[in-house]
């Protein structure tokens, strides 16, 4: 499993911001079932820590929220990459086409 966009072979020749744009294009191409599945996975990751944080005093909970938000972004990036994997070619083609038309 690829943890970052740097590890995706298809995106090696692109700059970091371009990789993110291509990832977003690939995620837009997901089927509705894939989108629902992705969102359910994110909910399963995101909700339980907040139930746990509700048991702590407010100051500790605030620090915990910051940790959870950071961890959430680190945990969901590989999941986004895995779901987008089947759409890399179409997303790259669309990105290159858009970039070529904006350069003219």
N, C-alpha and C positions, 0 to 999 in steps of 0.2 A: 504494500500500500504506500502510495506517495503522500508524504506529509506536507510538502510545500510545492508551489508551482515551479520552483527551480528544478525539481526532480522529474518533471513531466518532459519526456524526450521531444514530443511534438512542439513544445514551446521554448526550447533552448535558444533559438535564434531571436527571440523577442525580448524587449526590455521589460522590467518588472510591471510597470503600469499597463503595458500592452498585454501582458499575461493576465492581469486582473480583468481587463476589458474582454479578452477572449473567454475567460472563465464565465463571466456574466452572460456573454452571448450563448455559450454552451448550456448554461443553466436555464436560459429562456427557451431552449429547444426541448426541455424535458416534457414528457407526456404528463397529463393531469395526475395519473396514478403515481408516477415517479415524484411529482411535486408534493403530493399528499404524504407519501412515504417519507420523503426527506424532511418535511415539516414535523411529522410525528416523531421521527428520530431526534430531531432537535428539541422537541418538547420533553421527551424522555430524559434527555441530558440536562435540560435547563430547569425544570420544575423541582425535582427532588432536593437540590441544594437549598432552595428558598424555603421549603418546609423545614429543613434542618436549621436554617438561619433564623427562622421565626422564634426559635427557642432561646436565642441568645439575647443579652441586653442590647439596647439600641447602638451603642458605640461599637461593640464587637460585631454586631450585625452589619453595620455600615462597612467596616473593613472586610467582612466576609463577602459582601455584595461586590466589592471591587475585585476580589480574588475570583469569584464565580464568573464575573463578566470577562475577565482576562482568560480564564480557563475555557470558557465557552467558545471564544473565538479561536483558541488553539485547537480545541477538539472538533469543531465543525468544519474547519478548512479541509482536512483530509476527506471528510465525508462529502463535501461539495465536489472535490476533485474526483472522487470515485464515481459519483453520480454523473458528472459531466464527461467522463472518459469516452463514452460512446458517441459523443457529439463534437469531439475536438475538430475533426476534419471540416465539418460544416461551419463551425464557429470560426475557424481559421480562414476558411475561404471567404466568409462574410466580412471578417475583419480586414483582410487584405483588399477586398473589393471596395470597402468603405474608405480605407486609407488611400487607395489609388485614386478614387474619385475626389477626395478632399485635397490631394496634391495637385490636381489639374486646375 
